[in-house]
Amino acid sequence: MRELLKAFLKTTSGTIGSLLLGTVSVKITAAMLGPSGIGLLSLLRQIHATTLVVATLSGQTVLVQSGAALAGRGAS
């Protein structure tokens, strides 16, 4: 139970950190590129996300699950 709670806290803190850093980076990018640059960046991010889902058949989740499954087998 303790390991599950530790894993949950790591995941939650990582997600919160990612959201905060993502927000800051978008604000900096918006100040530098303006509205049209942010529109282009959003379009490119959406294309990247769609391509990732198509290429891996479910997005980043499958990559994390594969890494976790191989973690105990000595794979790096």
mmCIF file of the N, C-alpha and C atoms, coordinates in Angstrom:
data_MODEL
# 
_entry.id   MODEL 
# 
loop_
_atom_site.group_PDB 
_atom_site.id 
_atom_site.type_symbol 
_atom_site.label_atom_id 
_atom_site.label_alt_id 
_atom_site.label_comp_id 
_atom_site.label_asym_id 
_atom_site.label_entity_id 
_atom_site.label_seq_id 
_atom_site.pdbx_PDB_ins_code 
_atom_site.Cartn_x 
_atom_site.Cartn_y 
_atom_site.Cartn_z 
_atom_site.occupancy 
_atom_site.B_iso_or_equiv 
_atom_site.pdbx_formal_charge 
_atom_site.auth_seq_id 
_atom_site.auth_comp_id 
_atom_site.auth_asym_id 
_atom_site.auth_atom_id 
_atom_site.pdbx_PDB_model_num 
ATOM 1   N N  . MET A 1 1  ? 0.821  -1.193 0.000   1.00 0.00 ? 1  MET A N  1 
ATOM 2   C CA . MET A 1 1  ? 0.000  0.000  0.000   1.00 0.00 ? 1  MET A CA 1 
ATOM 3   C C  . MET A 1 1  ? 0.868  1.260  0.000   1.00 0.00 ? 1  MET A C  1 
ATOM 4   N N  . ARG A 1 2  ? 1.971  1.199  0.764   1.00 0.00 ? 2  ARG A N  1 
ATOM 5   C CA . ARG A 1 2  ? 2.863  2.360  0.850   1.00 0.00 ? 2  ARG A CA 1 
ATOM 6   C C  . ARG A 1 2  ? 3.514  2.650  -0.503  1.00 0.00 ? 2  ARG A C  1 
ATOM 7   N N  . GLU A 1 3  ? 3.901  1.587  -1.233  1.00 0.00 ? 3  GLU A N  1 
ATOM 8   C CA . GLU A 1 3  ? 4.514  1.794  -2.546  1.00 0.00 ? 3  GLU A CA 1 
ATOM 9   C C  . GLU A 1 3  ? 3.516  2.373  -3.539  1.00 0.00 ? 3  GLU A C  1 
ATOM 10  N N  . LEU A 1 4  ? 2.267  1.964  -3.420  1.00 0.00 ? 4  LEU A N  1 
ATOM 11  C CA . LEU A 1 4  ? 1.235  2.510  -4.283  1.00 0.00 ? 4  LEU A CA 1 
ATOM 12  C C  . LEU A 1 4  ? 1.043  3.995  -4.020  1.00 0.00 ? 4  LEU A C  1 
ATOM 13  N N  . LEU A 1 5  ? 1.044  4.382  -2.755  1.00 0.00 ? 5  LEU A N  1 
ATOM 14  C CA . LEU A 1 5  ? 0.905  5.790  -2.402  1.00 0.00 ? 5  LEU A CA 1 
ATOM 15  C C  . LEU A 1 5  ? 2.110  6.599  -2.892  1.00 0.00 ? 5  LEU A C  1 
ATOM 16  N N  . LYS A 1 6  ? 3.306  6.048  -2.767  1.00 0.00 ? 6  LYS A N  1 
ATOM 17  C CA . LYS A 1 6  ? 4.501  6.736  -3.249  1.00 0.00 ? 6  LYS A CA 1 
ATOM 18  C C  . LYS A 1 6  ? 4.447  6.924  -4.764  1.00 0.00 ? 6  LYS A C  1 
ATOM 19  N N  . ALA A 1 7  ? 4.008  5.891  -5.470  1.00 0.00 ? 7  ALA A N  1 
ATOM 20  C CA . ALA A 1 7  ? 3.884  5.981  -6.924  1.00 0.00 ? 7  ALA A CA 1 
ATOM 21  C C  . ALA A 1 7  ? 2.836  7.020  -7.312  1.00 0.00 ? 7  ALA A C  1 
ATOM 22  N N  . PHE A 1 8  ? 1.739  7.051  -6.582  1.00 0.00 ? 8  PHE A N  1 
ATOM 23  C CA . PHE A 1 8  ? 0.687  8.036  -6.848  1.00 0.00 ? 8  PHE A CA 1 
ATOM 24  C C  . PHE A 1 8  ? 1.216  9.453  -6.636  1.00 0.00 ? 8  PHE A C  1 
ATOM 25  N N  . LEU A 1 9  ? 1.955  9.674  -5.556  1.00 0.00 ? 9  LEU A N  1 
ATOM 26  C CA . LEU A 1 9  ? 2.499  11.002 -5.277  1.00 0.00 ? 9  LEU A CA 1 
ATOM 27  C C  . LEU A 1 9  ? 3.522  11.424 -6.324  1.00 0.00 ? 9  LEU A C  1 
ATOM 28  N N  . LYS A 1 10 ? 4.339  10.485 -6.790  1.00 0.00 ? 10 LYS A N  1 
ATOM 29  C CA . LYS A 1 10 ? 5.306  10.805 -7.836  1.00 0.00 ? 10 LYS A CA 1 
ATOM 30  C C  . LYS A 1 10 ? 4.600  11.199 -9.128  1.00 0.00 ? 10 LYS A C  1 
ATOM 31  N N  . THR A 1 11 ? 3.600  10.430 -9.485  1.00 0.00 ? 11 THR A N  1 
ATOM 32  C CA . THR A 1 11 ? 2.854  10.718 -10.707 1.00 0.00 ? 11 THR A CA 1 
ATOM 33  C C  . THR A 1 11 ? 2.134  12.055 -10.609 1.00 0.00 ? 11 THR A C  1 
ATOM 34  N N  . THR A 1 12 ? 1.499  12.304 -9.467  1.00 0.00 ? 12 THR A N  1 
ATOM 35  C CA . THR A 1 12 ? 0.763  13.549 -9.278  1.00 0.00 ? 12 THR A CA 1 
ATOM 36  C C  . THR A 1 12 ? 1.700  14.747 -9.300  1.00 0.00 ? 12 THR A C  1 
ATOM 37  N N  . SER A 1 13 ? 2.810  14.660 -8.591  1.00 0.00 ? 13 SER A N  1 
ATOM 38  C CA . SER A 1 13 ? 3.746  15.783 -8.569  1.00 0.00 ? 13 SER A CA 1 
ATOM 39  C C  . SER A 1 13 ? 4.359  16.011 -9.941  1.00 0.00 ? 13 SER A C  1 
ATOM 40  N N  . GLY A 1 14 ? 4.626  14.946 -10.667 1.00 0.00 ? 14 GLY A N  1 
ATOM 41  C CA . GLY A 1 14 ? 5.133  15.093 -12.024 1.00 0.00 ? 14 GLY A CA 1 
ATOM 42  C C  . GLY A 1 14 ? 4.136  15.753 -12.956 1.00 0.00 ? 14 GLY A C  1 
ATOM 43  N N  . THR A 1 15 ? 2.880  15.382 -12.815 1.00 0.00 ? 15 THR A N  1 
ATOM 44  C CA . THR A 1 15 ? 1.834  15.981 -13.639 1.00 0.00 ? 15 THR A CA 1 
ATOM 45  C C  . THR A 1 15 ? 1.661  17.463 -13.321 1.00 0.00 ? 15 THR A C  1 
ATOM 46  N N  . ILE A 1 16 ? 1.644  17.796 -12.056 1.00 0.00 ? 16 ILE A N  1 
ATOM 47  C CA . ILE A 1 16 ? 1.502  19.204 -11.656 1.00 0.00 ? 16 ILE A CA 1 
ATOM 48  C C  . ILE A 1 16 ? 2.695  20.018 -12.144 1.00 0.00 ? 16 ILE A C  1 
ATOM 49  N N  . GLY A 1 17 ? 3.896  19.478 -11.982 1.00 0.00 ? 17 GLY A N  1 
ATOM 50  C CA . GLY A 1 17 ? 5.088  20.167 -12.469 1.00 0.00 ? 17 GLY A CA 1 
ATOM 51  C C  . GLY A 1 17 ? 5.054  20.366 -13.974 1.00 0.00 ? 17 GLY A C  1 
ATOM 52  N N  . SER A 1 18 ? 4.619  19.350 -14.687 1.00 0.00 ? 18 SER A N  1 
ATOM 53  C CA . SER A 1 18 ? 4.516  19.443 -16.141 1.00 0.00 ? 18 SER A CA 1 
ATOM 54  C C  . SER A 1 18 ? 3.505  20.506 -16.560 1.00 0.00 ? 18 SER A C  1 
ATOM 55  N N  . LEU A 1 19 ? 2.369  20.558 -15.870 1.00 0.00 ? 19 LEU A N  1 
ATOM 56  C CA . LEU A 1 19 ? 1.364  21.575 -16.184 1.00 0.00 ? 19 LEU A CA 1 
ATOM 57  C C  . LEU A 1 19 ? 1.888  22.989 -15.925 1.00 0.00 ? 19 LEU A C  1 
ATOM 58  N N  . LEU A 1 20 ? 2.571  23.170 -14.802 1.00 0.00 ? 20 LEU A N  1 
ATOM 59  C CA . LEU A 1 20 ? 3.110  24.495 -14.484 1.00 0.00 ? 20 LEU A CA 1 
ATOM 60  C C  . LEU A 1 20 ? 4.181  24.927 -15.480 1.00 0.00 ? 20 LEU A C  1 
ATOM 61  N N  . LEU A 1 21 ? 5.109  24.035 -15.775 1.00 0.00 ? 21 LEU A N  1 
ATOM 62  C CA . LEU A 1 21 ? 6.156  24.380 -16.742 1.00 0.00 ? 21 LEU A CA 1 
ATOM 63  C C  . LEU A 1 21 ? 5.577  24.594 -18.143 1.00 0.00 ? 21 LEU A C  1 
ATOM 64  N N  . GLY A 1 22 ? 4.570  23.806 -18.492 1.00 0.00 ? 22 GLY A N  1 
ATOM 65  C CA . GLY A 1 22 ? 3.913  23.998 -19.788 1.00 0.00 ? 22 GLY A CA 1 
ATOM 66  C C  . GLY A 1 22 ? 3.229  25.348 -19.887 1.00 0.00 ? 22 GLY A C  1 
ATOM 67  N N  . THR A 1 23 ? 2.594  25.769 -18.799 1.00 0.00 ? 23 THR A N  1 
ATOM 68  C CA . THR A 1 23 ? 1.930  27.070 -18.777 1.00 0.00 ? 23 THR A CA 1 
ATOM 69  C C  . THR A 1 23 ? 2.938  28.194 -18.923 1.00 0.00 ? 23 THR A C  1 
ATOM 70  N N  . VAL A 1 24 ? 4.030  28.097 -18.189 1.00 0.00 ? 24 VAL A N  1 
ATOM 71  C CA . VAL A 1 24 ? 5.065  29.123 -18.272 1.00 0.00 ? 24 VAL A CA 1 
ATOM 72  C C  . VAL A 1 24 ? 5.668  29.175 -19.673 1.00 0.00 ? 24 VAL A C  1 
ATOM 73  N N  . SER A 1 25 ? 5.928  28.012 -20.260 1.00 0.00 ? 25 SER A N  1 
ATOM 74  C CA . SER A 1 25 ? 6.537  27.999 -21.593 1.00 0.00 ? 25 SER A CA 1 
ATOM 75  C C  . SER A 1 25 ? 5.592  28.581 -22.649 1.00 0.00 ? 25 SER A C  1 
ATOM 76  N N  . VAL A 1 26 ? 4.295  28.326 -22.521 1.00 0.00 ? 26 VAL A N  1 
ATOM 77  C CA . VAL A 1 26 ? 3.337  28.899 -23.473 1.00 0.00 ? 26 VAL A CA 1 
ATOM 78  C C  . VAL A 1 26 ? 3.276  30.415 -23.319 1.00 0.00 ? 26 VAL A C  1 
ATOM 79  N N  . LYS A 1 27 ? 3.326  30.895 -22.080 1.00 0.00 ? 27 LYS A N  1 
ATOM 80  C CA . LYS A 1 27 ? 3.306  32.345 -21.855 1.00 0.00 ? 27 LYS A CA 1 
ATOM 81  C C  . LYS A 1 27 ? 4.545  33.007 -22.460 1.00 0.00 ? 27 LYS A C  1 
ATOM 82  N N  . ILE A 1 28 ? 5.701  32.403 -22.283 1.00 0.00 ? 28 ILE A N  1 
ATOM 83  C CA . ILE A 1 28 ? 6.929  32.957 -22.862 1.00 0.00 ? 28 ILE A CA 1 
ATOM 84  C C  . ILE A 1 28 ? 6.872  32.918 -24.385 1.00 0.00 ? 28 ILE A C  1 
ATOM 85  N N  . THR A 1 29 ? 6.419  31.793 -24.920 1.00 0.00 ? 29 THR A N  1 
ATOM 86  C CA . THR A 1 29 ? 6.302  31.665 -26.372 1.00 0.00 ? 29 THR A CA 1 
ATOM 87  C C  . THR A 1 29 ? 5.294  32.660 -26.930 1.00 0.00 ? 29 THR A C  1 
ATOM 88  N N  . ALA A 1 30 ? 4.191  32.868 -26.240 1.00 0.00 ? 30 ALA A N  1 
ATOM 89  C CA . ALA A 1 30 ? 3.178  33.817 -26.692 1.00 0.00 ? 30 ALA A CA 1 
ATOM 90  C C  . ALA A 1 30 ? 3.742  35.236 -26.711 1.00 0.00 ? 30 ALA A C  1 
ATOM 91  N N  . ALA A 1 31 ? 4.535  35.577 -25.717 1.00 0.00 ? 31 ALA A N  1 
ATOM 92  C CA . ALA A 1 31 ? 5.124  36.915 -25.680 1.00 0.00 ? 31 ALA A CA 1 
ATOM 93  C C  . ALA A 1 31 ? 6.110  37.117 -26.828 1.00 0.00 ? 31 ALA A C  1 
ATOM 94  N N  . MET A 1 32 ? 6.766  36.043 -27.240 1.00 0.00 ? 32 MET A N  1 
ATOM 95  C CA . MET A 1 32 ? 7.772  36.166 -28.295 1.00 0.00 ? 32 MET A CA 1 
ATOM 96  C C  . MET A 1 32 ? 7.186  36.042 -29.704 1.00 0.00 ? 32 MET A C  1 
ATOM 97  N N  . LEU A 1 33 ? 6.211  35.153 -29.889 1.00 0.00 ? 33 LEU A N  1 
ATOM 98  C CA . LEU A 1 33 ? 5.698  34.869 -31.229 1.00 0.00 ? 33 LEU A CA 1 
ATOM 99  C C  . LEU A 1 33 ? 4.406  35.590 -31.575 1.00 0.00 ? 33 LEU A C  1 
ATOM 100 N N  . GLY A 1 34 ? 3.621  35.913 -30.592 1.00 0.00 ? 34 GLY A N  1 
ATOM 101 C CA . GLY A 1 34 ? 2.336  36.552 -30.854 1.00 0.00 ? 34 GLY A CA 1 
ATOM 102 C C  . GLY A 1 34 ? 1.255  35.532 -31.162 1.00 0.00 ? 34 GLY A C  1 
ATOM 103 N N  . PRO A 1 35 ? 0.053  36.019 -31.462 1.00 0.00 ? 35 PRO A N  1 
ATOM 104 C CA . PRO A 1 35 ? -1.088 35.117 -31.685 1.00 0.00 ? 35 PRO A CA 1 
ATOM 105 C C  . PRO A 1 35 ? -0.918 34.150 -32.855 1.00 0.00 ? 35 PRO A C  1 
ATOM 106 N N  . SER A 1 36 ? -0.356 34.622 -33.966 1.00 0.00 ? 36 SER A N  1 
ATOM 107 C CA . SER A 1 36 ? -0.202 33.730 -35.122 1.00 0.00 ? 36 SER A CA 1 
ATOM 108 C C  . SER A 1 36 ? 0.823  32.631 -34.841 1.00 0.00 ? 36 SER A C  1 
ATOM 109 N N  . GLY A 1 37 ? 1.867  32.957 -34.120 1.00 0.00 ? 37 GLY A N  1 
ATOM 110 C CA . GLY A 1 37 ? 2.866  31.954 -33.765 1.00 0.00 ? 37 GLY A CA 1 
ATOM 111 C C  . GLY A 1 37 ? 2.299  30.899 -32.843 1.00 0.00 ? 37 GLY A C  1 
ATOM 112 N N  . ILE A 1 38 ? 1.463  31.315 -31.893 1.00 0.00 ? 38 ILE A N  1 
ATOM 113 C CA . ILE A 1 38 ? 0.832  30.356 -30.985 1.00 0.00 ? 38 ILE A CA 1 
ATOM 114 C C  . ILE A 1 38 ? -0.139 29.460 -31.747 1.00 0.00 ? 38 ILE A C  1 
ATOM 115 N N  . GLY A 1 39 ? -0.853 30.028 -32.714 1.00 0.00 ? 39 GLY A N  1 
ATOM 116 C CA . GLY A 1 39 ? -1.752 29.217 -33.540 1.00 0.00 ? 39 GLY A CA 1 
ATOM 117 C C  . GLY A 1 39 ? -0.987 28.151 -34.306 1.00 0.00 ? 39 GLY A C  1 
ATOM 118 N N  . LEU A 1 40 ? 0.149  28.532 -34.894 1.00 0.00 ? 40 LEU A N  1 
ATOM 119 C CA . LEU A 1 40 ? 0.974  27.568 -35.619 1.00 0.00 ? 40 LEU A CA 1 
ATOM 120 C C  . LEU A 1 40 ? 1.530  26.505 -34.678 1.00 0.00 ? 40 LEU A C  1 
ATOM 121 N N  . LEU A 1 41 ? 1.989  26.929 -33.519 1.00 0.00 ? 41 LEU A N  1 
ATOM 122 C CA . LEU A 1 41 ? 2.522  25.984 -32.542 1.00 0.00 ? 41 LEU A CA 1 
ATOM 123 C C  . LEU A 1 41 ? 1.441  24.996 -32.088 1.00 0.00 ? 41 LEU A C  1 
ATOM 124 N N  . SER A 1 42 ? 0.233  25.478 -31.861 1.00 0.00 ? 42 SER A N  1 
ATOM 125 C CA . SER A 1 42 ? -0.865 24.598 -31.468 1.00 0.00 ? 42 SER A CA 1 
ATOM 126 C C  . SER A 1 42 ? -1.191 23.590 -32.562 1.00 0.00 ? 42 SER A C  1 
ATOM 127 N N  . LEU A 1 43 ? -1.172 24.045 -33.799 1.00 0.00 ? 43 LEU A N  1 
ATOM 128 C CA . LEU A 1 43 ? -1.424 23.148 -34.926 1.00 0.00 ? 43 LEU A CA 1 
ATOM 129 C C  . LEU A 1 43 ? -0.352 22.062 -35.002 1.00 0.00 ? 43 LEU A C  1 
ATOM 130 N N  . LEU A 1 44 ? 0.910  22.442 -34.829 1.00 0.00 ? 44 LEU A N  1 
ATOM 131 C CA . LEU A 1 44 ? 1.997  21.466 -34.875 1.00 0.00 ? 44 LEU A CA 1 
ATOM 132 C C  . LEU A 1 44 ? 1.911  20.478 -33.719 1.00 0.00 ? 44 LEU A C  1 
ATOM 133 N N  . ARG A 1 45 ? 1.531  20.950 -32.539 1.00 0.00 ? 45 ARG A N  1 
ATOM 134 C CA . ARG A 1 45 ? 1.366  20.051 -31.386 1.00 0.00 ? 45 ARG A CA 1 
ATOM 135 C C  . ARG A 1 45 ? 0.243  19.049 -31.627 1.00 0.00 ? 45 ARG A C  1 
ATOM 136 N N  . GLN A 1 46 ? -0.847 19.502 -32.236 1.00 0.00 ? 46 GLN A N  1 
ATOM 137 C CA . GLN A 1 46 ? -1.956 18.611 -32.516 1.00 0.00 ? 46 GLN A CA 1 
ATOM 138 C C  . GLN A 1 46 ? -1.573 17.560 -33.550 1.00 0.00 ? 46 GLN A C  1 
ATOM 139 N N  . ILE A 1 47 ? -0.814 17.966 -34.561 1.00 0.00 ? 47 ILE A N  1 
ATOM 140 C CA . ILE A 1 47 ? -0.339 17.007 -35.565 1.00 0.00 ? 47 ILE A CA 1 
ATOM 141 C C  . ILE A 1 47 ? 0.579  15.986 -34.908 1.00 0.00 ? 47 ILE A C  1 
ATOM 142 N N  . HIS A 1 48 ? 1.464  16.444 -34.023 1.00 0.00 ? 48 HIS A N  1 
ATOM 143 C CA . HIS A 1 48 ? 2.366  15.539 -33.312 1.00 0.00 ? 48 HIS A CA 1 
ATOM 144 C C  . HIS A 1 48 ? 1.582  14.547 -32.456 1.00 0.00 ? 48 HIS A C  1 
ATOM 145 N N  . ALA A 1 49 ? 0.597  15.028 -31.716 1.00 0.00 ? 49 ALA A N  1 
ATOM 146 C CA . ALA A 1 49 ? -0.192 14.154 -30.847 1.00 0.00 ? 49 ALA A CA 1 
ATOM 147 C C  . ALA A 1 49 ? -0.973 13.122 -31.665 1.00 0.00 ? 49 ALA A C  1 
ATOM 148 N N  . THR A 1 50 ? -1.560 13.547 -32.767 1.00 0.00 ? 50 THR A N  1 
ATOM 149 C CA . THR A 1 50 ? -2.320 12.638 -33.617 1.00 0.00 ? 50 THR A CA 1 
ATOM 150 C C  . THR A 1 50 ? -1.410 11.578 -34.230 1.00 0.00 ? 50 THR A C  1 
ATOM 151 N N  . THR A 1 51 ? -0.240 11.999 -34.696 1.00 0.00 ? 51 THR A N  1 
ATOM 152 C CA . THR A 1 51 ? 0.718  11.061 -35.270 1.00 0.00 ? 51 THR A CA 1 
ATOM 153 C C  . THR A 1 51 ? 1.188  10.055 -34.228 1.00 0.00 ? 51 THR A C  1 
ATOM 154 N N  . LEU A 1 52 ? 1.416  10.509 -32.999 1.00 0.00 ? 52 LEU A N  1 
ATOM 155 C CA . LEU A 1 52 ? 1.843  9.615  -31.933 1.00 0.00 ? 52 LEU A CA 1 
ATOM 156 C C  . LEU A 1 52 ? 0.777  8.563  -31.623 1.00 0.00 ? 52 LEU A C  1 
ATOM 157 N N  . VAL A 1 53 ? -0.470 8.973  -31.584 1.00 0.00 ? 53 VAL A N  1 
ATOM 158 C CA . VAL A 1 53 ? -1.560 8.035  -31.308 1.00 0.00 ? 53 VAL A CA 1 
ATOM 159 C C  . VAL A 1 53 ? -1.671 7.011  -32.429 1.00 0.00 ? 53 VAL A C  1 
ATOM 160 N N  . VAL A 1 54 ? -1.559 7.456  -33.660 1.00 0.00 ? 54 VAL A N  1 
ATOM 161 C CA . VAL A 1 54 ? -1.653 6.528  -34.796 1.00 0.00 ? 54 VAL A CA 1 
ATOM 162 C C  . VAL A 1 54 ? -0.460 5.576  -34.811 1.00 0.00 ? 54 VAL A C  1 
ATOM 163 N N  . ALA A 1 55 ? 0.734  6.103  -34.547 1.00 0.00 ? 55 ALA A N  1 
ATOM 164 C CA . ALA A 1 55 ? 1.946  5.280  -34.631 1.00 0.00 ? 55 ALA A CA 1 
ATOM 165 C C  . ALA A 1 55 ? 2.021  4.235  -33.526 1.00 0.00 ? 55 ALA A C  1 
ATOM 166 N N  . THR A 1 56 ? 1.553  4.571  -32.327 1.00 0.00 ? 56 THR A N  1 
ATOM 167 C CA . THR A 1 56 ? 1.678  3.636  -31.203 1.00 0.00 ? 56 THR A CA 1 
ATOM 168 C C  . THR A 1 56 ? 0.359  2.957  -30.853 1.00 0.00 ? 56 THR A C  1 
ATOM 169 N N  . LEU A 1 57 ? -0.681 3.261  -31.562 1.00 0.00 ? 57 LEU A N  1 
ATOM 170 C CA . LEU A 1 57 ? -2.016 2.691  -31.397 1.00 0.00 ? 57 LEU A CA 1 
ATOM 171 C C  . LEU A 1 57 ? -2.705 3.076  -30.091 1.00 0.00 ? 57 LEU A C  1 
ATOM 172 N N  . SER A 1 58 ? -2.118 3.941  -29.284 1.00 0.00 ? 58 SER A N  1 
ATOM 173 C CA . SER A 1 58 ? -2.838 4.475  -28.126 1.00 0.00 ? 58 SER A CA 1 
ATOM 174 C C  . SER A 1 58 ? -2.099 5.617  -27.458 1.00 0.00 ? 58 SER A C  1 
ATOM 175 N N  . GLY A 1 59 ? -1.079 6.129  -28.048 1.00 0.00 ? 59 GLY A N  1 
ATOM 176 C CA . GLY A 1 59 ? -0.396 7.273  -27.470 1.00 0.00 ? 59 GLY A CA 1 
ATOM 177 C C  . GLY A 1 59 ? 0.714  6.899  -26.521 1.00 0.00 ? 59 GLY A C  1 
ATOM 178 N N  . GLN A 1 60 ? 1.061  7.808  -25.626 1.00 0.00 ? 60 GLN A N  1 
ATOM 179 C CA . GLN A 1 60 ? 2.208  7.640  -24.749 1.00 0.00 ? 60 GLN A CA 1 
ATOM 180 C C  . GLN A 1 60 ? 1.979  6.579  -23.679 1.00 0.00 ? 60 GLN A C  1 
ATOM 181 N N  . THR A 1 61 ? 0.743  6.279  -23.371 1.00 0.00 ? 61 THR A N  1 
ATOM 182 C CA . THR A 1 61 ? 0.454  5.300  -22.328 1.00 0.00 ? 61 THR A CA 1 
ATOM 183 C C  . THR A 1 61 ? 1.081  3.951  -22.640 1.00 0.00 ? 61 THR A C  1 
ATOM 184 N N  . VAL A 1 62 ? 1.002  3.528  -23.877 1.00 0.00 ? 62 VAL A N  1 
ATOM 185 C CA . VAL A 1 62 ? 1.562  2.230  -24.244 1.00 0.00 ? 62 VAL A CA 1 
ATOM 186 C C  . VAL A 1 62 ? 3.075  2.233  -24.090 1.00 0.00 ? 62 VAL A C  1 
ATOM 187 N N  . LEU A 1 63 ? 3.729  3.357  -24.327 1.00 0.00 ? 63 LEU A N  1 
ATOM 188 C CA . LEU A 1 63 ? 5.175  3.431  -24.164 1.00 0.00 ? 63 LEU A CA 1 
ATOM 189 C C  . LEU A 1 63 ? 5.557  3.298  -22.698 1.00 0.00 ? 63 LEU A C  1 
ATOM 190 N N  . VAL A 1 64 ? 4.821  3.935  -21.818 1.00 0.00 ? 64 VAL A N  1 
ATOM 191 C CA . VAL A 1 64 ? 5.086  3.849  -20.389 1.00 0.00 ? 64 VAL A CA 1 
ATOM 192 C C  . VAL A 1 64 ? 4.825  2.438  -19.891 1.00 0.00 ? 64 VAL A C  1 
ATOM 193 N N  . GLN A 1 65 ? 3.741  1.836  -20.331 1.00 0.00 ? 65 GLN A N  1 
ATOM 194 C CA . GLN A 1 65 ? 3.421  0.473  -19.906 1.00 0.00 ? 65 GLN A CA 1 
ATOM 195 C C  . GLN A 1 65 ? 4.479  -0.512 -20.385 1.00 0.00 ? 65 GLN A C  1 
ATOM 196 N N  . SER A 1 66 ? 4.986  -0.339 -21.589 1.00 0.00 ? 66 SER A N  1 
ATOM 197 C CA . SER A 1 66 ? 6.022  -1.226 -22.105 1.00 0.00 ? 66 SER A CA 1 
ATOM 198 C C  . SER A 1 66 ? 7.302  -1.080 -21.297 1.00 0.00 ? 66 SER A C  1 
ATOM 199 N N  . GLY A 1 67 ? 7.659  0.161  -20.977 1.00 0.00 ? 67 GLY A N  1 
ATOM 200 C CA . GLY A 1 67 ? 8.844  0.387  -20.159 1.00 0.00 ? 67 GLY A CA 1 
ATOM 201 C C  . GLY A 1 67 ? 8.712  -0.207 -18.779 1.00 0.00 ? 67 GLY A C  1 
ATOM 202 N N  . ALA A 1 68 ? 7.535  -0.099 -18.194 1.00 0.00 ? 68 ALA A N  1 
ATOM 203 C CA . ALA A 1 68 ? 7.305  -0.659 -16.863 1.00 0.00 ? 68 ALA A CA 1 
ATOM 204 C C  . ALA A 1 68 ? 7.341  -2.185 -16.898 1.00 0.00 ? 68 ALA A C  1 
ATOM 205 N N  . ALA A 1 69 ? 6.839  -2.773 -17.957 1.00 0.00 ? 69 ALA A N  1 
ATOM 206 C CA . ALA A 1 69 ? 6.830  -4.231 -18.052 1.00 0.00 ? 69 ALA A CA 1 
ATOM 207 C C  . ALA A 1 69 ? 8.245  -4.779 -18.199 1.00 0.00 ? 69 ALA A C  1 
ATOM 208 N N  . LEU A 1 70 ? 9.118  -4.026 -18.853 1.00 0.00 ? 70 LEU A N  1 
ATOM 209 C CA . LEU A 1 70 ? 10.481 -4.481 -19.078 1.00 0.00 ? 70 LEU A CA 1 
ATOM 210 C C  . LEU A 1 70 ? 11.435 -4.074 -17.958 1.00 0.00 ? 70 LEU A C  1 
ATOM 211 N N  . ALA A 1 71 ? 10.985 -3.257 -17.027 1.00 0.00 ? 71 ALA A N  1 
ATOM 212 C CA . ALA A 1 71 ? 11.866 -2.725 -15.982 1.00 0.00 ? 71 ALA A CA 1 
ATOM 213 C C  . ALA A 1 71 ? 12.470 -3.833 -15.129 1.00 0.00 ? 71 ALA A C  1 
ATOM 214 N N  . GLY A 1 72 ? 11.746 -4.866 -14.843 1.00 0.00 ? 72 GLY A N  1 
ATOM 215 C CA . GLY A 1 72 ? 12.255 -5.948 -14.002 1.00 0.00 ? 72 GLY A CA 1 
ATOM 216 C C  . GLY A 1 72 ? 13.083 -6.966 -14.749 1.00 0.00 ? 72 GLY A C  1 
ATOM 217 N N  . ARG A 1 73 ? 13.212 -6.831 -16.052 1.00 0.00 ? 73 ARG A N  1 
ATOM 218 C CA . ARG A 1 73 ? 13.919 -7.833 -16.846 1.00 0.00 ? 73 ARG A CA 1 
ATOM 219 C C  . ARG A 1 73 ? 15.339 -7.413 -17.210 1.00 0.00 ? 73 ARG A C  1 
ATOM 220 N N  . GLY A 1 74 ? 15.809 -6.312 -16.655 1.00 0.00 ? 74 GLY A N  1 
ATOM 221 C CA . GLY A 1 74 ? 17.166 -5.880 -16.931 1.00 0.00 ? 74 GLY A CA 1 
ATOM 222 C C  . GLY A 1 74 ? 17.297 -5.045 -18.185 1.00 0.00 ? 74 GLY A C  1 
ATOM 223 N N  . ALA A 1 75 ? 16.180 -4.692 -18.804 1.00 0.00 ? 75 ALA A N  1 
ATOM 224 C CA . ALA A 1 75 ? 16.221 -3.842 -20.004 1.00 0.00 ? 75 ALA A CA 1 
ATOM 225 C C  . ALA A 1 75 ? 16.399 -2.401 -19.574 1.00 0.00 ? 75 ALA A C  1 
ATOM 226 N N  . SER A 1 76 ? 17.041 -1.626 -20.426 1.00 0.00 ? 76 SER A N  1 
ATOM 227 C CA . SER A 1 76 ? 17.219 -0.211 -20.103 1.00 0.00 ? 76 SER A CA 1 
ATOM 228 C C  . SER A 1 76 ? 16.568 0.685  -21.114 1.00 0.00 ? 76 SER A C  1 
# 
